[in-house]
Amino acid sequence: MKVVCTYVSDAEQIFSFKVLDFFESKGYSNEAKYVRVIRNWRRATNERSLTDDQRSKFNQELLSYILDELMLWHSNPQLQDFSVLEPVMLRPLYLIVYTIIVGVLLV
């Protein structure tokens, strides 16, 4: 019995242009931005026809997206003073770190 890995085909369907178009047409701007950033990052890593500037731009978009989601002070200069951060604002970061630690321990 041969097991076929379908992770790539599943990812291609999840992050397809049709999904992006659906999110944009329904007004799901955050979801559309996420799909667009992941699609562009994949293009930057796999497509040979892109220029270095395009690759750099797409990689920078992904980095900025991750930093904006995880570090609230990344895009907001008012929050760059750590003394104003409230514990509630750090909960998503705690949850991600906890998930990674538990995932590593269970493997």
Biopython code that builds the backbone (N, CA, C, O; Angstrom):
import numpy as np
from Bio.PDB.StructureBuilder import StructureBuilder

atoms = [
    (1, "MET", "N", (0.845, -1.180, 0.000)),
    (1, "MET", "CA", (0.000, 0.000, 0.000)),
    (1, "MET", "C", (0.888, 1.240, 0.000)),
    (1, "MET", "O", (1.736, 1.410, 0.876)),
    (2, "LYS", "N", (0.686, 2.089, -0.975)),
    (2, "LYS", "CA", (1.500, 3.291, -1.103)),
    (2, "LYS", "C", (0.705, 4.498, -0.608)),
    (2, "LYS", "O", (-0.432, 4.720, -1.024)),
    (3, "VAL", "N", (1.320, 5.273, 0.284)),
    (3, "VAL", "CA", (0.696, 6.477, 0.804)),
    (3, "VAL", "C", (1.201, 7.665, -0.004)),
    (3, "VAL", "O", (2.407, 7.873, -0.139)),
    (4, "VAL", "N", (0.271, 8.434, -0.533)),
    (4, "VAL", "CA", (0.631, 9.588, -1.354)),
    (4, "VAL", "C", (0.478, 10.843, -0.511)),
    (4, "VAL", "O", (-0.576, 11.084, 0.078)),
    (5, "CYS", "N", (1.522, 11.629, -0.459)),
    (5, "CYS", "CA", (1.493, 12.875, 0.292)),
    (5, "CYS", "C", (0.794, 13.945, -0.542)),
    (5, "CYS", "O", (1.228, 14.251, -1.653)),
    (6, "THR", "N", (-0.272, 14.507, -0.016)),
    (6, "THR", "CA", (-1.042, 15.498, -0.772)),
    (6, "THR", "C", (-0.964, 16.878, -0.153)),
    (6, "THR", "O", (-1.805, 17.727, -0.450)),
    (7, "TYR", "N", (0.009, 17.124, 0.689)),
    (7, "TYR", "CA", (0.097, 18.414, 1.365)),
    (7, "TYR", "C", (0.227, 19.559, 0.376)),
    (7, "TYR", "O", (-0.387, 20.610, 0.562)),
    (8, "VAL", "N", (1.015, 19.370, -0.669)),
    (8, "VAL", "CA", (1.224, 20.439, -1.639)),
    (8, "VAL", "C", (-0.065, 20.725, -2.391)),
    (8, "VAL", "O", (-0.435, 21.886, -2.568)),
    (9, "SER", "N", (-0.753, 19.682, -2.834)),
    (9, "SER", "CA", (-1.995, 19.913, -3.575)),
    (9, "SER", "C", (-3.065, 20.523, -2.674)),
    (9, "SER", "O", (-3.845, 21.364, -3.122)),
    (10, "ASP", "N", (-3.110, 20.107, -1.408)),
    (10, "ASP", "CA", (-4.059, 20.716, -0.475)),
    (10, "ASP", "C", (-3.748, 22.194, -0.276)),
    (10, "ASP", "O", (-4.654, 23.028, -0.275)),
    (11, "ALA", "N", (-2.485, 22.514, -0.112)),
    (11, "ALA", "CA", (-2.084, 23.906, 0.075)),
    (11, "ALA", "C", (-2.392, 24.731, -1.169)),
    (11, "ALA", "O", (-2.811, 25.884, -1.061)),
    (12, "GLU", "N", (-2.190, 24.152, -2.343)),
    (12, "GLU", "CA", (-2.488, 24.873, -3.575)),
    (12, "GLU", "C", (-3.975, 25.172, -3.692)),
    (12, "GLU", "O", (-4.353, 26.214, -4.227)),
    (13, "GLN", "N", (-4.825, 24.277, -3.201)),
    (13, "GLN", "CA", (-6.265, 24.525, -3.234)),
    (13, "GLN", "C", (-6.660, 25.568, -2.194)),
    (13, "GLN", "O", (-7.463, 26.457, -2.478)),
    (14, "ILE", "N", (-6.101, 25.462, -0.996)),
    (14, "ILE", "CA", (-6.458, 26.393, 0.075)),
    (14, "ILE", "C", (-6.042, 27.820, -0.269)),
    (14, "ILE", "O", (-6.770, 28.772, 0.015)),
    (15, "PHE", "N", (-4.880, 27.961, -0.876)),
    (15, "PHE", "CA", (-4.354, 29.284, -1.202)),
    (15, "PHE", "C", (-4.493, 29.610, -2.687)),
    (15, "PHE", "O", (-3.679, 30.346, -3.244)),
    (16, "SER", "N", (-5.515, 29.064, -3.319)),
    (16, "SER", "CA", (-5.717, 29.282, -4.750)),
    (16, "SER", "C", (-6.264, 30.684, -5.019)),
    (16, "SER", "O", (-6.733, 31.379, -4.118)),
    (17, "PHE", "N", (-6.185, 31.069, -6.287)),
    (17, "PHE", "CA", (-6.720, 32.365, -6.686)),
    (17, "PHE", "C", (-8.229, 32.417, -6.476)),
    (17, "PHE", "O", (-8.776, 33.478, -6.174)),
    (18, "LYS", "N", (-8.910, 31.274, -6.633)),
    (18, "LYS", "CA", (-10.361, 31.237, -6.435)),
    (18, "LYS", "C", (-10.726, 31.567, -4.984)),
    (18, "LYS", "O", (-11.697, 32.281, -4.732)),
    (19, "VAL", "N", (-9.952, 31.049, -4.042)),
    (19, "VAL", "CA", (-10.202, 31.340, -2.627)),
    (19, "VAL", "C", (-9.950, 32.817, -2.360)),
    (19, "VAL", "O", (-10.735, 33.470, -1.673)),
    (20, "LEU", "N", (-8.864, 33.341, -2.897)),
    (20, "LEU", "CA", (-8.554, 34.761, -2.743)),
    (20, "LEU", "C", (-9.670, 35.627, -3.334)),
    (20, "LEU", "O", (-10.107, 36.595, -2.712)),
    (21, "ASP", "N", (-10.121, 35.277, -4.518)),
    (21, "ASP", "CA", (-11.201, 36.021, -5.163)),
    (21, "ASP", "C", (-12.491, 35.949, -4.345)),
    (21, "ASP", "O", (-13.206, 36.944, -4.229)),
    (22, "PHE", "N", (-12.792, 34.777, -3.777)),
    (22, "PHE", "CA", (-13.985, 34.618, -2.948)),
    (22, "PHE", "C", (-13.916, 35.534, -1.726)),
    (22, "PHE", "O", (-14.874, 36.247, -1.428)),
    (23, "PHE", "N", (-12.778, 35.516, -1.018)),
    (23, "PHE", "CA", (-12.635, 36.355, 0.168)),
    (23, "PHE", "C", (-12.787, 37.829, -0.172)),
    (23, "PHE", "O", (-13.446, 38.574, 0.553)),
    (24, "GLU", "N", (-12.180, 38.249, -1.273)),
    (24, "GLU", "CA", (-12.270, 39.654, -1.666)),
    (24, "GLU", "C", (-13.693, 40.026, -2.059)),
    (24, "GLU", "O", (-14.155, 41.116, -1.722)),
    (25, "SER", "N", (-14.401, 39.140, -2.768)),
    (25, "SER", "CA", (-15.759, 39.454, -3.199)),
    (25, "SER", "C", (-16.742, 39.508, -2.035)),
    (25, "SER", "O", (-17.732, 40.237, -2.093)),
    (26, "LYS", "N", (-16.475, 38.743, -0.979)),
    (26, "LYS", "CA", (-17.360, 38.726, 0.186)),
    (26, "LYS", "C", (-16.967, 39.763, 1.239)),
    (26, "LYS", "O", (-17.662, 39.930, 2.241)),
    (27, "GLY", "N", (-15.857, 40.455, 1.008)),
    (27, "GLY", "CA", (-15.447, 41.501, 1.932)),
    (27, "GLY", "C", (-14.624, 41.019, 3.114)),
    (27, "GLY", "O", (-14.491, 41.736, 4.105)),
    (28, "TYR", "N", (-14.070, 39.816, 3.028)),
    (28, "TYR", "CA", (-13.211, 39.287, 4.097)),
    (28, "TYR", "C", (-11.778, 39.774, 3.849)),
    (28, "TYR", "O", (-10.933, 39.031, 3.348)),
    (29, "SER", "N", (-11.529, 41.012, 4.203)),
    (29, "SER", "CA", (-10.248, 41.623, 3.853)),
    (29, "SER", "C", (-9.061, 41.005, 4.588)),
    (29, "SER", "O", (-7.994, 40.847, 3.995)),
    (30, "ASN", "N", (-9.222, 40.651, 5.867)),
    (30, "ASN", "CA", (-8.109, 40.049, 6.615)),
    (30, "ASN", "C", (-7.736, 38.685, 6.048)),
    (30, "ASN", "O", (-6.556, 38.367, 5.897)),
    (31, "GLU", "N", (-8.750, 37.880, 5.736)),
    (31, "GLU", "CA", (-8.498, 36.555, 5.172)),
    (31, "GLU", "C", (-7.880, 36.663, 3.781)),
    (31, "GLU", "O", (-6.982, 35.900, 3.425)),
    (32, "ALA", "N", (-8.376, 37.627, 3.002)),
    (32, "ALA", "CA", (-7.829, 37.838, 1.659)),
    (32, "ALA", "C", (-6.368, 38.273, 1.740)),
    (32, "ALA", "O", (-5.539, 37.825, 0.948)),
    (33, "LYS", "N", (-6.057, 39.132, 2.684)),
    (33, "LYS", "CA", (-4.666, 39.576, 2.847)),
    (33, "LYS", "C", (-3.769, 38.397, 3.211)),
    (33, "LYS", "O", (-2.661, 38.273, 2.691)),
    (34, "TYR", "N", (-4.251, 37.527, 4.108)),
    (34, "TYR", "CA", (-3.476, 36.355, 4.513)),
    (34, "TYR", "C", (-3.192, 35.447, 3.309)),
    (34, "TYR", "O", (-2.053, 35.032, 3.094)),
    (35, "VAL", "N", (-4.224, 35.146, 2.538)),
    (35, "VAL", "CA", (-4.053, 34.276, 1.370)),
    (35, "VAL", "C", (-3.116, 34.939, 0.362)),
    (35, "VAL", "O", (-2.259, 34.268, -0.212)),
    (36, "ARG", "N", (-3.264, 36.244, 0.139)),
    (36, "ARG", "CA", (-2.411, 36.951, -0.809)),
    (36, "ARG", "C", (-0.946, 36.915, -0.382)),
    (36, "ARG", "O", (-0.059, 36.683, -1.204)),
    (37, "VAL", "N", (-0.698, 37.145, 0.904)),
    (37, "VAL", "CA", (0.681, 37.147, 1.396)),
    (37, "VAL", "C", (1.311, 35.760, 1.238)),
    (37, "VAL", "O", (2.459, 35.644, 0.808)),
    (38, "ILE", "N", (0.559, 34.710, 1.586)),
    (38, "ILE", "CA", (1.095, 33.349, 1.459)),
    (38, "ILE", "C", (1.314, 32.996, -0.014)),
    (38, "ILE", "O", (2.329, 32.390, -0.359)),
    (39, "ARG", "N", (0.375, 33.369, -0.881)),
    (39, "ARG", "CA", (0.543, 33.095, -2.318)),
    (39, "ARG", "C", (1.787, 33.790, -2.864)),
    (39, "ARG", "O", (2.558, 33.189, -3.611)),
    (40, "ASN", "N", (1.983, 35.053, -2.494)),
    (40, "ASN", "CA", (3.152, 35.790, -2.982)),
    (40, "ASN", "C", (4.443, 35.231, -2.422)),
    (40, "ASN", "O", (5.456, 35.191, -3.121)),
    (41, "TRP", "N", (4.422, 34.798, -1.168)),
    (41, "TRP", "CA", (5.621, 34.196, -0.583)),
    (41, "TRP", "C", (5.991, 32.906, -1.319)),
    (41, "TRP", "O", (7.164, 32.647, -1.589)),
    (42, "ARG", "N", (4.971, 32.102, -1.639)),
    (42, "ARG", "CA", (5.223, 30.866, -2.394)),
    (42, "ARG", "C", (5.797, 31.195, -3.765)),
    (42, "ARG", "O", (6.714, 30.523, -4.236)),
    (43, "ARG", "N", (5.256, 32.231, -4.404)),
    (43, "ARG", "CA", (5.803, 32.658, -5.689)),
    (43, "ARG", "C", (7.263, 33.074, -5.545)),
    (43, "ARG", "O", (8.093, 32.750, -6.394)),
    (44, "ALA", "N", (7.570, 33.785, -4.478)),
    (44, "ALA", "CA", (8.945, 34.256, -4.268)),
    (44, "ALA", "C", (9.909, 33.095, -4.085)),
    (44, "ALA", "O", (11.075, 33.185, -4.471)),
    (45, "THR", "N", (9.433, 32.016, -3.505)),
    (45, "THR", "CA", (10.331, 30.887, -3.262)),
    (45, "THR", "C", (10.394, 29.903, -4.422)),
    (45, "THR", "O", (11.369, 29.161, -4.539)),
    (46, "ASN", "N", (9.367, 29.878, -5.291)),
    (46, "ASN", "CA", (9.305, 28.844, -6.327)),
    (46, "ASN", "C", (9.411, 29.335, -7.760)),
    (46, "ASN", "O", (9.896, 28.597, -8.619)),
    (47, "GLU", "N", (8.981, 30.539, -8.044)),
    (47, "GLU", "CA", (8.967, 31.001, -9.434)),
    (47, "GLU", "C", (10.314, 31.564, -9.846)),
    (47, "GLU", "O", (10.919, 32.371, -9.139)),
    (48, "ARG", "N", (10.761, 31.124, -10.992)),
    (48, "ARG", "CA", (12.064, 31.581, -11.489)),
    (48, "ARG", "C", (11.971, 32.891, -12.248)),
    (48, "ARG", "O", (12.979, 33.574, -12.429)),
    (49, "SER", "N", (10.780, 33.249, -12.694)),
    (49, "SER", "CA", (10.636, 34.426, -13.555)),
    (49, "SER", "C", (10.608, 35.744, -12.778)),
    (49, "SER", "O", (10.606, 36.811, -13.391)),
    (50, "LEU", "N", (10.587, 35.695, -11.463)),
    (50, "LEU", "CA", (10.527, 36.923, -10.669)),
    (50, "LEU", "C", (11.908, 37.576, -10.571)),
    (50, "LEU", "O", (12.940, 36.905, -10.580)),
    (51, "THR", "N", (11.889, 38.891, -10.477)),
    (51, "THR", "CA", (13.143, 39.608, -10.271)),
    (51, "THR", "C", (13.515, 39.549, -8.789)),
    (51, "THR", "O", (12.702, 39.179, -7.942)),
    (52, "ASP", "N", (14.735, 39.915, -8.503)),
    (52, "ASP", "CA", (15.188, 39.937, -7.103)),
    (52, "ASP", "C", (14.390, 40.943, -6.285)),
    (52, "ASP", "O", (14.103, 40.709, -5.111)),
    (53, "ASP", "N", (14.035, 42.058, -6.906)),
    (53, "ASP", "CA", (13.240, 43.067, -6.197)),
    (53, "ASP", "C", (11.860, 42.534, -5.838)),
    (53, "ASP", "O", (11.356, 42.785, -4.743)),
    (54, "GLN", "N", (11.247, 41.793, -6.770)),
    (54, "GLN", "CA", (9.935, 41.206, -6.483)),
    (54, "GLN", "C", (10.029, 40.166, -5.368)),
    (54, "GLN", "O", (9.189, 40.131, -4.470)),
    (55, "ARG", "N", (11.055, 39.323, -5.435)),
    (55, "ARG", "CA", (11.251, 38.321, -4.377)),
    (55, "ARG", "C", (11.433, 38.992, -3.020)),
    (55, "ARG", "O", (10.832, 38.585, -2.025)),
    (56, "SER", "N", (12.254, 40.004, -2.998)),
    (56, "SER", "CA", (12.505, 40.732, -1.759)),
    (56, "SER", "C", (11.219, 41.360, -1.230)),
    (56, "SER", "O", (10.950, 41.317, -0.030)),
    (57, "LYS", "N", (10.423, 41.945, -2.134)),
    (57, "LYS", "CA", (9.167, 42.575, -1.732)),
    (57, "LYS", "C", (8.210, 41.544, -1.128)),
    (57, "LYS", "O", (7.617, 41.793, -0.078)),
    (58, "PHE", "N", (8.056, 40.395, -1.780)),
    (58, "PHE", "CA", (7.138, 39.373, -1.286)),
    (58, "PHE", "C", (7.608, 38.795, 0.048)),
    (58, "PHE", "O", (6.795, 38.546, 0.939)),
    (59, "ASN", "N", (8.910, 38.582, 0.188)),
    (59, "ASN", "CA", (9.437, 38.091, 1.458)),
    (59, "ASN", "C", (9.269, 39.118, 2.570)),
    (59, "ASN", "O", (8.966, 38.764, 3.709)),
    (60, "GLN", "N", (9.465, 40.386, 2.238)),
    (60, "GLN", "CA", (9.283, 41.458, 3.214)),
    (60, "GLN", "C", (7.821, 41.575, 3.637)),
    (60, "GLN", "O", (7.532, 41.856, 4.800)),
    (61, "GLU", "N", (6.892, 41.360, 2.693)),
    (61, "GLU", "CA", (5.466, 41.375, 3.024)),
    (61, "GLU", "C", (5.128, 40.291, 4.045)),
    (61, "GLU", "O", (4.388, 40.537, 4.997)),
    (62, "LEU", "N", (5.673, 39.092, 3.843)),
    (62, "LEU", "CA", (5.419, 38.005, 4.789)),
    (62, "LEU", "C", (6.002, 38.332, 6.152)),
    (62, "LEU", "O", (5.340, 38.137, 7.172)),
    (63, "LEU", "N", (7.227, 38.825, 6.181)),
    (63, "LEU", "CA", (7.852, 39.187, 7.450)),
    (63, "LEU", "C", (7.040, 40.255, 8.178)),
    (63, "LEU", "O", (6.802, 40.146, 9.381)),
    (64, "SER", "N", (6.620, 41.278, 7.453)),
    (64, "SER", "CA", (5.825, 42.342, 8.071)),
    (64, "SER", "C", (4.487, 41.811, 8.572)),
    (64, "SER", "O", (4.017, 42.211, 9.638)),
    (65, "TYR", "N", (3.871, 40.909, 7.804)),
    (65, "TYR", "CA", (2.592, 40.340, 8.222)),
    (65, "TYR", "C", (2.753, 39.559, 9.522)),
    (65, "TYR", "O", (1.941, 39.700, 10.436)),
    (66, "ILE", "N", (3.786, 38.745, 9.606)),
    (66, "ILE", "CA", (4.021, 37.954, 10.820)),
    (66, "ILE", "C", (4.309, 38.869, 12.001)),
    (66, "ILE", "O", (3.760, 38.682, 13.087)),
    (67, "LEU", "N", (5.161, 39.847, 11.791)),
    (67, "LEU", "CA", (5.502, 40.758, 12.885)),
    (67, "LEU", "C", (4.293, 41.584, 13.324)),
    (67, "LEU", "O", (4.118, 41.844, 14.514)),
    (68, "ASP", "N", (3.464, 41.994, 12.375)),
    (68, "ASP", "CA", (2.261, 42.756, 12.734)),
    (68, "ASP", "C", (1.294, 41.918, 13.555)),
    (68, "ASP", "O", (0.627, 42.441, 14.448)),
    (69, "GLU", "N", (1.210, 40.626, 13.265)),
    (69, "GLU", "CA", (0.290, 39.754, 13.992)),
    (69, "GLU", "C", (0.823, 39.382, 15.374)),
    (69, "GLU", "O", (0.059, 39.299, 16.336)),
    (70, "LEU", "N", (2.114, 39.161, 15.469)),
    (70, "LEU", "CA", (2.687, 38.671, 16.723)),
    (70, "LEU", "C", (3.196, 39.770, 17.635)),
    (70, "LEU", "O", (3.144, 39.643, 18.858)),
    (71, "MET", "N", (3.682, 40.834, 17.053)),
    (71, "MET", "CA", (4.257, 41.921, 17.841)),
    (71, "MET", "C", (3.471, 43.189, 17.552)),
    (71, "MET", "O", (3.700, 43.865, 16.549)),
    (72, "LEU", "N", (2.554, 43.495, 18.436)),
    (72, "LEU", "CA", (1.649, 44.616, 18.199)),
    (72, "LEU", "C", (2.388, 45.941, 18.073)),
    (72, "LEU", "O", (1.865, 46.890, 17.488)),
    (73, "TRP", "N", (3.573, 46.014, 18.605)),
    (73, "TRP", "CA", (4.328, 47.258, 18.579)),
    (73, "TRP", "C", (5.128, 47.417, 17.292)),
    (73, "TRP", "O", (5.774, 48.445, 17.093)),
    (74, "HIS", "N", (5.095, 46.421, 16.419)),
    (74, "HIS", "CA", (5.869, 46.480, 15.179)),
    (74, "HIS", "C", (5.411, 47.613, 14.267)),
    (74, "HIS", "O", (6.236, 48.386, 13.781)),
    (75, "SER", "N", (4.116, 47.721, 14.031)),
    (75, "SER", "CA", (3.607, 48.729, 13.103)),
    (75, "SER", "C", (3.017, 49.949, 13.791)),
    (75, "SER", "O", (2.627, 50.906, 13.122)),
    (76, "ASN", "N", (2.944, 49.931, 15.117)),
    (76, "ASN", "CA", (2.356, 51.044, 15.862)),
    (76, "ASN", "C", (3.435, 51.695, 16.726)),
    (76, "ASN", "O", (3.800, 51.145, 17.765)),
    (77, "PRO", "N", (3.948, 52.846, 16.319)),
    (77, "PRO", "CA", (5.032, 53.487, 17.070)),
    (77, "PRO", "C", (4.655, 53.832, 18.520)),
    (77, "PRO", "O", (5.528, 53.914, 19.384)),
    (78, "GLN", "N", (3.364, 54.031, 18.782)),
    (78, "GLN", "CA", (2.957, 54.357, 20.145)),
    (78, "GLN", "C", (3.144, 53.179, 21.090)),
    (78, "GLN", "O", (3.285, 53.367, 22.298)),
    (79, "LEU", "N", (3.146, 51.975, 20.553)),
    (79, "LEU", "CA", (3.295, 50.785, 21.398)),
    (79, "LEU", "C", (4.746, 50.330, 21.524)),
    (79, "LEU", "O", (5.019, 49.318, 22.171)),
    (80, "GLN", "N", (5.672, 51.053, 20.923)),
    (80, "GLN", "CA", (7.065, 50.632, 20.994)),
    (80, "GLN", "C", (7.664, 50.847, 22.374)),
    (80, "GLN", "O", (8.747, 50.343, 22.671)),
    (81, "ASP", "N", (6.966, 51.590, 23.214)),
    (81, "ASP", "CA", (7.347, 51.690, 24.613)),
    (81, "ASP", "C", (6.696, 50.515, 25.336)),
    (81, "ASP", "O", (5.478, 50.494, 25.515)),
    (82, "PHE", "N", (7.500, 49.536, 25.752)),
    (82, "PHE", "CA", (6.966, 48.307, 26.319)),
    (82, "PHE", "C", (6.187, 48.524, 27.611)),
    (82, "PHE", "O", (5.419, 47.655, 28.023)),
    (83, "SER", "N", (6.374, 49.663, 28.248)),
    (83, "SER", "CA", (5.677, 49.900, 29.504)),
    (83, "SER", "C", (4.181, 50.108, 29.312)),
    (83, "SER", "O", (3.416, 50.005, 30.271)),
    (84, "VAL", "N", (3.745, 50.403, 28.065)),
    (84, "VAL", "CA", (2.320, 50.620, 27.833)),
    (84, "VAL", "C", (1.600, 49.351, 27.400)),
    (84, "VAL", "O", (0.375, 49.349, 27.273)),
    (85, "LEU", "N", (2.337, 48.283, 27.175)),
    (85, "LEU", "CA", (1.702, 47.033, 26.756)),
    (85, "LEU", "C", (0.974, 46.396, 27.928)),
    (85, "LEU", "O", (1.523, 46.268, 29.022)),
    (86, "GLU", "N", (-0.246, 46.005, 27.688)),
    (86, "GLU", "CA", (-1.027, 45.344, 28.715)),
    (86, "GLU", "C", (-0.916, 43.832, 28.529)),
    (86, "GLU", "O", (-0.707, 43.366, 27.409)),
    (87, "PRO", "N", (-1.052, 43.067, 29.598)),
    (87, "PRO", "CA", (-0.986, 41.606, 29.465)),
    (87, "PRO", "C", (-1.992, 41.041, 28.474)),
    (87, "PRO", "O", (-1.716, 40.030, 27.828)),
    (88, "VAL", "N", (-3.162, 41.680, 28.341)),
    (88, "VAL", "CA", (-4.174, 41.198, 27.401)),
    (88, "VAL", "C", (-3.644, 41.231, 25.973)),
    (88, "VAL", "O", (-3.973, 40.362, 25.165)),
    (89, "MET", "N", (-2.832, 42.224, 25.662)),
    (89, "MET", "CA", (-2.293, 42.363, 24.315)),
    (89, "MET", "C", (-1.255, 41.288, 24.016)),
    (89, "MET", "O", (-0.992, 41.004, 22.848)),
    (90, "LEU", "N", (-0.669, 40.696, 25.024)),
    (90, "LEU", "CA", (0.362, 39.692, 24.824)),
    (90, "LEU", "C", (-0.185, 38.267, 24.818)),
    (90, "LEU", "O", (0.571, 37.326, 24.576)),
    (91, "ARG", "N", (-1.469, 38.087, 25.076)),
    (91, "ARG", "CA", (-2.035, 36.736, 25.128)),
    (91, "ARG", "C", (-1.831, 35.937, 23.850)),
    (91, "ARG", "O", (-1.465, 34.765, 23.939)),
    (92, "PRO", "N", (-2.051, 36.509, 22.648)),
    (92, "PRO", "CA", (-1.817, 35.703, 21.441)),
    (92, "PRO", "C", (-0.382, 35.197, 21.356)),
    (92, "PRO", "O", (-0.151, 34.065, 20.930)),
    (93, "LEU", "N", (0.584, 36.021, 21.756)),
    (93, "LEU", "CA", (1.970, 35.603, 21.726)),
    (93, "LEU", "C", (2.218, 34.472, 22.720)),
    (93, "LEU", "O", (2.915, 33.508, 22.405)),
    (94, "TYR", "N", (1.646, 34.589, 23.925)),
    (94, "TYR", "CA", (1.774, 33.522, 24.908)),
    (94, "TYR", "C", (1.186, 32.221, 24.384)),
    (94, "TYR", "O", (1.767, 31.152, 24.569)),
    (95, "LEU", "N", (0.038, 32.311, 23.734)),
    (95, "LEU", "CA", (-0.630, 31.125, 23.213)),
    (95, "LEU", "C", (0.215, 30.445, 22.142)),
    (95, "LEU", "O", (0.319, 29.219, 22.119)),
    (96, "ILE", "N", (0.812, 31.224, 21.266)),
    (96, "ILE", "CA", (1.652, 30.654, 20.208)),
    (96, "ILE", "C", (2.877, 29.983, 20.803)),
    (96, "ILE", "O", (3.226, 28.868, 20.414)),
    (97, "VAL", "N", (3.533, 30.651, 21.742)),
    (97, "VAL", "CA", (4.719, 30.063, 22.378)),
    (97, "VAL", "C", (4.347, 28.780, 23.121)),
    (97, "VAL", "O", (5.071, 27.787, 23.048)),
    (98, "TYR", "N", (3.227, 28.799, 23.833)),
    (98, "TYR", "CA", (2.773, 27.613, 24.559)),
    (98, "TYR", "C", (2.488, 26.469, 23.586)),
    (98, "TYR", "O", (2.865, 25.327, 23.850)),
    (99, "THR", "N", (1.827, 26.763, 22.466)),
    (99, "THR", "CA", (1.515, 25.737, 21.471)),
    (99, "THR", "C", (2.789, 25.128, 20.901)),
    (99, "THR", "O", (2.865, 23.914, 20.712)),
    (100, "ILE", "N", (3.780, 25.954, 20.628)),
    (100, "ILE", "CA", (5.046, 25.443, 20.078)),
    (100, "ILE", "C", (5.733, 24.534, 21.115)),
    (100, "ILE", "O", (6.224, 23.459, 20.773)),
    (101, "ILE", "N", (5.762, 24.969, 22.362)),
    (101, "ILE", "CA", (6.431, 24.178, 23.401)),
    (101, "ILE", "C", (5.727, 22.836, 23.580)),
    (101, "ILE", "O", (6.383, 21.796, 23.638)),
    (102, "VAL", "N", (4.411, 22.850, 23.667)),
    (102, "VAL", "CA", (3.661, 21.603, 23.832)),
    (102, "VAL", "C", (3.860, 20.703, 22.606)),
    (102, "VAL", "O", (4.033, 19.493, 22.749)),
    (103, "GLY", "N", (3.836, 21.281, 21.425)),
    (103, "GLY", "CA", (4.048, 20.500, 20.212)),
    (103, "GLY", "C", (5.408, 19.834, 20.178)),
    (103, "GLY", "O", (5.532, 18.689, 19.746)),
    (104, "VAL", "N", (6.431, 20.545, 20.632)),
    (104, "VAL", "CA", (7.779, 19.972, 20.665)),
    (104, "VAL", "C", (7.871, 18.863, 21.689)),
    (104, "VAL", "O", (8.518, 17.846, 21.438)),
    (105, "LEU", "N", (7.231, 19.037, 22.850)),
    (105, "LEU", "CA", (7.294, 18.030, 23.895)),
    (105, "LEU", "C", (6.531, 16.770, 23.526)),
    (105, "LEU", "O", (6.891, 15.681, 23.974)),
    (106, "LEU", "N", (5.477, 16.894, 22.712)),
    (106, "LEU", "CA", (4.674, 15.730, 22.366)),
    (106, "LEU", "C", (5.287, 14.911, 21.238)),
    (106, "LEU", "O", (4.916, 13.755, 21.038)),
    (107, "VAL", "N", (6.221, 15.499, 20.502)),
    (107, "VAL", "CA", (6.832, 14.776, 19.385)),
    (107, "VAL", "C", (7.848, 13.801, 19.820)),
    (107, "VAL", "O", (8.445, 13.120, 18.987)),
]
sb = StructureBuilder()
sb.init_structure("model")
sb.init_model(0)
sb.init_chain("A")
sb.init_seg("    ")
for serial, (resi, resn, name, xyz) in enumerate(atoms, 1):
    if name == "N":
        sb.init_residue(resn, " ", resi, " ")
    sb.init_atom(name, np.array(xyz, "f"), 0.0, 1.0, " ", f" {name:<3s}", serial, name[0])
structure = sb.get_structure()
